């Protein structure tokens, strides 16, 4: 999604401070920078389960049928997957890993907000070996029961394998549930099962008991059971230039937030420990009473969790631009 890009020098300066580099310990699943010059519009993230520390991502529109495996230890691409057997991707916005070991790629964006009568999901097995390869993907046609709409979030439930899509609308979107099993040769109809805010990406916790949805300036978590949204709560999120993606780490101990742009940052935000002594399985990921709530993402990165913060940053950017214009006139 190309809207809402902040290109002014003052904006870049403020946002660079908000996404300052994390402590470099060389370990996997830490904050990292995507180094590949081909990846300029990273719009989705999915943590690999077969390859620890690897994150799958893709560009937005006009790039082609490519998916990239990026090593969080180095930020370098270790495999480029080319999908064959699918049409020309139109607006790829999301990626998710299912319990069947398949990667699901959501060609679900619609910048004209409902101008296309169908969108697509592509599916292929996560490669066992990380190397450049061409794979045959299965293409599924998708329609919404209540008509076309724009969407940037696709999530596969880690237990049931059911696919969900969250639509994107400034006045609030919907959570859509796909059929129990996707089929080729006919439309897969997604039906609205819940109401959500303006969403740019989402992810289920590894145990499937929670769903996190993010927007440009904030993130929100939801209890999730029996295919329906439960109680919602704020989730800490970093301030990034164009916040487009989120995924849980494979062990569920943290959330990884991504952004579009050249050499974009992927920022780790640690989650509170669960009551049973485990980490991040999905039981108690509420903000508050942790170092994240105090403004530190557990990785040396400032984090904020409300739209109000984003508004304040934009106001600061506007002030910088205003002062710059006055200085030039003087």
N, C-alpha and C positions, 0 to 999 in steps of 0.2 A: 504494500500500500504506500503510495508516494505522497499522500497528503500529510500536512502537519510537520513537514520537515523544517527544522530550525537551522537556517544557513548563515545567519548573521554572526559576525565575529564575537559579539558579546554573548550570544546564546551558546556558542561553542565553548567559550571560556567557562561560563557558569556550569554547563553540563559536564565538562571535563573534570571540574572539581567534584561534582556529585558522583562521578564514576571513577574516582581515583584508583590507581593500580592496587591490587591486593598484595599481601605479603607473599613473596615468591618462595615457595618451599619445594617446588619441583614435583609435587604430588599430583595425583589424578583428582578430578572433581573439584579443583579449586577454580577461582576466577581466572579467566584467560582472555587473550585477544585472538580473534580469527585472523590468521596471517594471509590466507589465500587471496590474492588480488582478484580472483574470479568471483569471490563471494562478497558482493556489495549490497545485497538486499536480503540478508538472512531473516526469513520470516517465520521460521518454525524450528523447534528443537525437540529432540527425543534422545533420552539416555539409552545407550546400548546395554543390554543385559548379557550379550555374548562376549563383549569386548569391554572390560572395565575401563572407565575413563574416556570412552569414545562417545561423541555426540553427533547425531545425524542432523543435518540442516540442508537448506535449499534456498535458492533465490526466489524472489517474487516473480512478477510477470516478465515475459519477453526473454526468457533465458534458455528454455529448452527442457528436455526430460532428464534433468540431472539431480542427483542427490549426493551430498558430500559427507564423508566421515571425518570428523575433526578430533584430533587428540588433545584433550584438555591439559596435558602435561606441557605441550609445546605450542599449541594453537595452530599446528600445521595439519593440512589435509593428508590423510593416509590412504584414502580410497575415493575414487569418483565413480559412481554408479550411473550408467545410462540406461534408462528404461526404454524398452522396445515393446511393440504390441499395443501402444496407446496412441491417441491422436496428439496433435500439437497442444501442449499445456497452455492454458489461457491465463490463469491468475492463481498460481500455487501459493497457498497461504499457511499450510499447517502440515505437521507430520507427527505420527504417533506409533508406538510399538504395541502390538497386540499380544495376548497370552499365547497365541498360536505361533509366535516367533516371526510373524510377518510385520513389515513396515507398511503403514497406511499413509498415503500422501494425499492431501486434500486440495484439489484444484477447485476451490469453492468461493474464491473472491469474485465480487461483482461491483466494480467501482461506480457503476451506474445504478446501483441499489435496486436490483430486481429486473434488469433488462433481459436476462438470459433465462429461458424456461427450464434449463437443467444445468447441473454442474457435474463434476466427476470426482471419483475417488480411485486412486491407483494402489494396487497392493502387490508386494513381492516379498519373498523370504529375506530376512536379514542375512547377509552373507556370512558364512562361517570363517572365511579368510578375507582379510582386509587387503584388497588390491583393486586397481582399476578394472572394471568389468562392465559388460552389457548383459542385462538380465531381462527376461520376459516378464512383464507386469500384467496383471489382470485389471481391466478397466470396468468400473461400475458407474452406471448412469444414476444420478440422484435428482429427485424432485422433492419439494416441500408440500405438505398437504394443504397449507394455506397460501400457496403462491410463492413466486420467486423472491429472493432476498439476498442481500450481501452477507458474507460470513468470512471470518478469518480464523476460526477455532474449531479444530477437530480433535476429539479425544476418544480413544478406544478403552473400554473398561478392562482393567487387568484381570478380572475374574470371569466375567461373562463373555468378553470379546465383542460386546455390542458397541456400535459406533454412535457417538453423539456429536452434534454440531451446535455451536452457539452463534447465533446471528449477531451482526454488528449494526447498531442503530443508536444515534445520539440520544434518543428518547427512551432507550432501553430495548433489549432484544429478547430472543427466546432461546431456550434450550430445546433442541430437537433430537428425538430418539429415532434411530434407524431400525430396520427390521431385525429380527433375531439373527438372521443370516443374510449377508449380501448375496445377490444373484446377478448373473450376467443375462443379457438378452431381453431384459425388461427394466422398467424404472424401479428404483429402490426409493420408496416414499418415506420421508422423515416427518414425524409428527411432533408438534409442540407439546412439551410436557412440563415446562417451567418458564419463569420469567427471570431474566438476568440483566445486569447493567450493560453499558457500552463495553464490548469485549474485543481485544485483539489477539488473545490466545488463551489456552487453558490446558490443564493437566490433571489427571487422576493421581492420587497417592498410590504407591505400590500395592497396598492392600485393598484399594478401591473404595475405602470408606470416606474419602474426602475428595472434593473437586476444587481446584484453585483456578480462578479466572482473573485475568489481568487486563488493564486498560493502559493508556499512555502514562497515567500518573499514579495509579494505585493498583492494588490487588485485593481480591476478596476470596475467602474460603467458604465452602458449604459442606455440611455433613451430607453424605450421600448413601442412600439405602433403598433397595428395591426399585432402582431405576428412577428415583425421585430426589429432588433437592430438599435438604432439611435446613436447620438453623444456619444462618450465615454469620460471619465474623471477619474482622479486618486481618489482613496478612501483610507483613512488611515487604516492601519492594524497593529496589534502587531507582534512582532517577537517571534515565538514560536518554540519549538524543531522540530516538524513535523506538519506543518500547513495543516490540512486536512478538516476543516469544517467551515461553516459560516451560520448564519441565522439572520434575522431581529427579534428584539423583537416583541411581538404581537401588540404593539402600534406603531411600526415603528420608535421609538425615537432613536434607537441604533442598532448597529450590534454586534452580539456575535460570537467570533472567537474561535474555538476549535483546539485541537492538539491530536495526538496519544501519548500513553505512560501510565505508571502506575501513578495514581493520577494526571492526566493531567489537565491543567488549561483551563478554558473557560473565555475569556477576553471580557469585554464590551467596545465598542468604541462609544461614543455618536455622534449623527449626528447633523449638524446645524439645527436650527429652519427653518421652511418654511416661505415664505413671508406672508402667511395669518394668522400668529400667532400660527398655530398649530405646532405640532412636528412630524417630521419624516414620513409624509405620502407618500413621494416619489417624491416631486416636486423639491427640491433644496438640494440634498445630495452631493454637490460638495465640495471637499477639498479646504482649503484656507480661511484665515481670521477668523479661529476659533482656540480654544485651542488645537484641535486635530492636526492642522497643525503645531503648535508650539511644538509638541512632547508629548502631554499629552492626553490620551484617555478618559478624563472625569472621570477616575476611579483610578487615581494615577498610571497608567500603561504607560510606554513609548511606543510610536507607531511610525512606519515608513511606508512609502508607496511606495518604489521603489525597484526594483531588485538590484540596485546599493548598497543599504544598506545591502542586504543579502550577496552580494559579499564581502563587507567590513568586515562583521562579519566572514565569512569563512576565509578571509585573516588573521584576528586576531586570529582565532582558529589555523590556520596553524603556525602562529608565536609562539603561546604558545607551540605547540607540538615540534617545532624546538628548542626552547630554552630549553625545558625539556630534549630533547635528548642530547643537548650539555652539560647540567648540569650533566647528568648521566655519560657522557664520561669523564668530568673533574674530 
